[in-house]
């Protein structure tokens, strides 16, 4: 049997609903429930245990979903707490025997949320270890999605007694089901509609959802899922970067799952996306080039098949520019650029980018007066030479260095760094790089930052507080690969 709550019956003061403000309060409060925030450290936990899951009480029409477990089995909880405790601010709040539910509730109260809520009396007796957050389509095409929260319940009677006070403080209302309390904003019949839809068909019964989660593999310490096409239609102004396969509003496609997990002292976010309308890196021969960079590289970004990617994207880019500037202005601007560069656009630009494009940074050089920056590509050298000469005209008349190395060319600000990049190697063999980008060799997009090295390089420009916050970190890495209509990506943050 289920019992809906009416927050108006609670003795706690009820804030006046204010549309957007209610959404911000509810969503903000729930997002805070799944991340510690303070000190930038995360304490998300493993999801894959037995028992009822949050997706069982959300409708199959859900367009985005995330879930966490605040008491996972195995070593994930210990790894999460140890990771958080590497950061000074989190170390003061999190201990190896911490009840993370209490940590989060107190964090919310420090931000003036959940006022009047007593954790020991109002939360601990009934709140379970799992929670979920979903976006459900509104009642019609013009309505924004409805944020829904599912909180695991261990004692239904205690939950029914305390939830009006908790939900009311966030302008929400809840209904207790067998294993979960389902919560939405107050009013407009949202809660009843969500519960009714979930009873007819839950997200856990959706074929798309279950396949995406299976393709992801290990759930890790947290899991999330989205359907981009439904999300874009529901949000209206939805727009994201196409990086790592994420869709744009103009080409919203794909659905996939994500997992956040710990690998010893390292934090990793991995994802698998299905149903893309275009591949993330057209072509099969290109590489990012990061594994060929010299030891001592502090930061780098590499793109495989960059020329072909730009060629594929050019019609859309051209259409957008014409809509902004007008067709005649676009044509005039393109002609001026061709005259200035001495190349044919966009064809020569496609050729210059080639199938391997890498941007590398090796520091500021001696005296911090000579930035060590280089572009490495296997593109057309004749085009690159024209660009190097033009670049020299913009840098006190000194041509940029273009140094051939095998089938690649290095374009740099100085002869010295061009030689270092052309003849150097060893980055891929360092422990820092391997921990941050374990699958760099097969990636179609890759980014790397030696955080510890960058902190040392710019130590005079960071405040003591910033240096202290960054001190536990070693490196950051991003990789993405895929073919056809699917893609995989990995983001890793490593610690010392």
N, C-alpha and C positions, 0 to 999 in steps of 0.2 A: 504493500500500500504506500502511496506517496502523499505528501502533504505540502502544499504550496505555502510559502511564507508571505505575509503582508507586512512589509517594513513599517507601515504606518502604525501598526499595533505596538511597535517597540517603544520602550520608555526613553530610549536614547534620542537626543535631538536629531531631527532629520533635515539635512540641507535641502534647499530648494533646487529641484532639477533645472539644469540650464543647457539642455541640448548638447552642444559640443563639449561643454565643461564636464558633463557626466561621462561622456566617452573617454575623455582624457583621464579623468580620475579613476575610472574602472580599469581601463587598459594599462595605465601607468602603474596602478597598484599591483595588478597581476604580473606585469613584466618584472616588477621589483621582486615579486615572490620567487622568481626563477633565476635571479642573478644577484650576487651580493653587491656589485657596483662599487662599493668603497674600496679605493686603492686599485681599481681596475682588475681585480681578481675574480675569477668565476668559481662557483661552487655548484654547477649543474651535476646531476647524478644519473646513474645508469637506469635504463628503463626495462630491460628485457626479462624481468622475473615473471613468476606465475601470478595468477589471479586476474581480476578484472582490470582492463586498461581504459584510459579516458576516452579513447575513440569509440568505445561501446555505448557511450551516452551522448554522442554528437551525431547529427544527421549525416546521411550519405551525401548530401548536397554541400557539405563543408568545403570551402575553397582553400583554406590554409589552416594548418594545425601544428601544434608543438606540445611535447609532453616531457616531463622530467620525473625522477624518483629521488626523493631526499634520503633514502637509506638503501643504497644498492648492495648487492652481494659482491663477494670477491674483493679485489684490491682497488676498485675504482673509487670508492668513497675515501679511502686512505690517501690515494694519489691526489684526489681533488683537494682535500684539506691541506695536504703537504704543499701542493702547488700554491694554494691561496696564502699559506703562511710564509711563503717566500717574500711576500710583499709587506712592507712595514705596517701599513694601515690595516690590512686584513689580519695580520698576525695578532693585533690587539683584540680582535673580535672572534677569531676562529681558532679552536683547539681541536686536537684529535678526537676528543670525546664530545664535541659540540653537537647540540641539537640544532641543525641548520634551520629548522622551522622557526625556532625562537630567535636565531640570529637575524633572519629576514624580517620577522614581525617587528623586532626592535629597530631595525634599520628603517622600516617604513614609518614608525612612530617618531623617529628622529627627524624625518622629513615632514612631520605634522600630518601624517595619514593615520588612520585607525585610532583616532583619539578616543580615549575612554575604554579601549579594549585591553583586557588583562590576559596575557598569554596563558598563564597557568590555569586561570578560571574559565576563560572564554574560548580558547583555541586548543590547547593541548589535550583535553579530554576526548575530542572527537576527530581532529584533523589527522588523516592518514598520511602516508609518505608520498603518494603520487598526486600529480595535478596535470591538467591539460588546458590548453588555450586554443580556441578555434574562431574562425571568421565564417559566419553563415550568411548566405544571401538575404537581403532585405525582403520585405513583403511584395515589392514590385520592382520593375526595372529602374525606377528613379530613386530607389532607396539605397542608402549606403549599407554595407555589410554589418551584421550584428556581431559584436564581440561576445563570446561565450566562454565561461570558465567552468571547468569540472574539477572539483576538489574531492579527493578520496575521503571517505567517512568510515570511521571505526566504531562509532557509537551514534546511531540515528537519533535517539532521544536527546543526547547532549548537543548534537548538531542543530536540531530543531529549536532548542532552547537558546543557543548562542548566535546562530547565523543571522537573525534579524538585526542584531546590534552590529555585527561585523559587516554585513552587506549594506546596511543603511548608511554606515560611515563612508561608503564608497558610492553612494547613490545607486545601489543595486538591489536585486531581489533574487532569492534562491529557492530551489525546490529539491528536497532530499529524495533521492531514489534509493535503491538497495545498497549500492556501494559508493555512490558519488552524490555530491550536491552540485546541481547545475545552476549557474548564476548568469544573469544578464543585467543590463540597465533596467531601471524601473520603468514601468508604464508601457503603453502601446501594445500590450499583449505579446511582447517578444518572448518572454520565458515560456508561456504556454505553447506557442507555436514551435519553439525549438524542441521542447520535450515531446510534443506530439509527432514531429517529423522524425525524431530519433527512434521513437517506438516503432514507426513504420519500417524504417530502414536506416541502420547506423553506418557510420563511416567505416567501422571494422568489417562491414559486409561489402564495401565497394571494391570491385575488381581492380580498378585503377590504383587505388590506395594500397591494396595488399600486394600487388605486383611491384609497385615502386619501392615499398618497404623491403620486399624480398630481394630486389636487385641491389639495394643498398648494402645488404649483408648485415654485419654486426651493428646492432643498435648503438653501442657505445654508451656514453654517459647521459645522453639525451637524444631525442629524435624530433624531427620536424618534417612536414610535408606541405606541398602547395600544388595548385593547378593554375598555371599562369593565364591560360585563356579565360577561365572563369573569373579569376581575380581581376584581370584587366577590364572585363565587361562590368564587373560589380563596382570597381573603384572609379571608373570613368577617367580620372586623370592619372591613372597608374602609369609610371614610366621608370624604367631602370636601365642600368648599363648592360650591354650585351656581353660584357666580360664573363668568362667562364660559363657561357651558354645561357645566362639570364636574359629573358626576353625584353624587348622594348614595346611600348604601346602600339607602335606601328606594325610590329611583327610578333605579337604576344602568342607564344606557343610553348608547349612543353609542360611537363609535370614531373615532379621528382621528390626525392627524400634526402634528408641530411642527418648526419650523426655527429655529435660532439663527444669526444672521448679522450682519455688520458693514455699516453704511451710512456709510462714511467714519469719522468719529470717534465714531459712535454705535453702540450695541449694541441689537439688536432680537430679540425672541422672538415668532414668529408661529405661529398655529395654525389648523387647519381641522378641525372636528368634524362627523361625519355620524351619522345614526341617533338623534338625540335624541328623547325621547318627548314633550317639550314645548318650545316656542320659548323663547329666552332673554328676549324682551321682547314679550309678546303685544300685538297692535295695531300699526298702521303709521303713526300720525300723530305720535307723540311724539318729542321730542328730549331730549338731556341738558341743554341750556341753557348749557354751558360756553363756547360761542363768544360768548355775549351778556354775559359778565362784564366788569367794568372792568379796564383795565390796572393792574397792581400787585397783582392777586390772587395770593396766595402758594400756595394749595392749594385744590382743589375736587374734588367728586365729583358726578356727575350720572347720573340714571336716567330713561330714557324709559318712559312708560306704567307708572309706579310703582304707581298705583292699581289698574290692571288686573292687574299682576303680583301684588300682594298679594291681590287677589280670587281669582286662580287658586290661589295657595298657601294660602289661608285654611283650607280643609277639612283639609289636612295639619297645619297649625299647631294648629288646634283639637283634632284627634285627639291630637296629641302632648301638648298641655297637659292634656287630660283624663286621659291615661294617667299623667301625673306627679302631678297634684293631685287627681284624682278628679272625676267629673262634677258633683257638687253644689258642690264648692269652686270649680270653674271657673265655674259659673253665678253663684255668689255674687260672685266676684271681678269678673266682667264687669259685673254690675249695679252694684257699688260704683264701678267705673271710669266707667260711664255717668253716674251721679249726680254724681260729682266733676267730670267734664269738661263735663257738660251737652250731650252729643252721643249719638247712637245708634251703638253699636258692633256690628259693624265697619263698617257701611255708610258712616257719615259720614267715617270714616278713609279709605276708598277715595276718596271725593269730595275730601277735602283734599289728597291726594297728586297727583291730576290726571294729566296725560300728560307733564308736565315737572317734574322735581324736582331741585333743585340745592342743594348745601351749599357755601358759600364761606367762605374765611378770608383776611382781608386784613392780618393782623398783630395786634400787641398794642395799637396805638393810642399816643397820646401818653403818655409815662411808663410804658409797659407796664402800664397799669392798667385799660384798657378793651378787652377782646378784640373784634376786629372779625370777628364771625361773623354769617352771614345764611343763611336758608333762602329759596329762590326757588321758587315753584310757581304753576301756573295752575289750581290746585284751587279748591274752593268757598270764597269769601271769608267767608261767614257762619260756617262751621265754623272757619276760620282765626282769625277774630276771637275766638271763644270760647277757642281754644287760647292766643291771645296774652294775653287777660285772665287766664287761669289761670296762664300763665307769669309774669305780673307779680306775682301773689300770692306766687310763690315767689322773687321777686327784690326784696325790700324794698318790696313794695307798688307798684312802678312797672310799669305795663303794658309789655309788649314792643311795639316799634313794628311796625305792620302798614301798609305803604305800597303802594298800588296803582300799577301801572305797565303800561299797556296791558291785555293780558289776563292779566297775571301779578301776583303779590303778593310783596312782600319782607317777611319776618319777621326782625327783627334786634334785637340787644341795645341799640342806640342809634339815635337819629334820624339822626345824622351818617352812620353807615355804611349805614343803610337808603337814604338819599338817594344815596350814592355808588354803591351797587349798582343802584338804580332808574334813575339817569340816566347812569351811566358805561358805557363800552364800551372796546374796544381790545385786550383780552387776546388775541383770536384773531389779531390782526395782528402780535404780537410774534414775533421770531425764535425766542425760547426756547420759546414755546407751539407754534409751527408745527413745530419740529424734534421735539418730544416727542409731539405728537398730530397727525400729518399727515392723518388721516382723521376728525377730531373731528366734522365737520359731519354725517356719516352714522351716527355711533355710537349704539348703544342703551344702552350703559354707557360712562362715561368717568371717569377719575381723573387728576389732574394735581398735581404738586408742583414748585414752583420751588425746587430744592435750594439753589442759590446764594443766592437771596433769603431762604430760611429760615435758612441759616447766618448771613447778615448780621443778620437780625432777632434771632436768639438767640445772637449771638457771645459774650455774657458768660456763657452757660450751658454752652458746649462747652469741653472740655479742649483744650489745644494739639494733642495727638495726634489727637483727633477732627476738629478743624478741618483739620489737615493731610491726613487721609485723605479728607475730603469736598471739599477744595479743587478737584480736577480736574472735579467733576461740575457739570453745568448744571441738568438737570431730569429728571423721571421722568414717564412717561405710560402710561396703559392705556386701550385701547378695545376694545369688543366689539360685534358686530352679528350679524345673521342672521335667518332666518325659516324657518318650517316645521321640518324635522328637522335643519337644519344651522346652524352658527355659525362665525364667524371672530373671532379676537382678536389683539391686538398689544400687546406690552409693550416700551417703549423707555426706554433709559437714555442720556442725551446728556451729552457732555462739552464743556468750554470749548475 
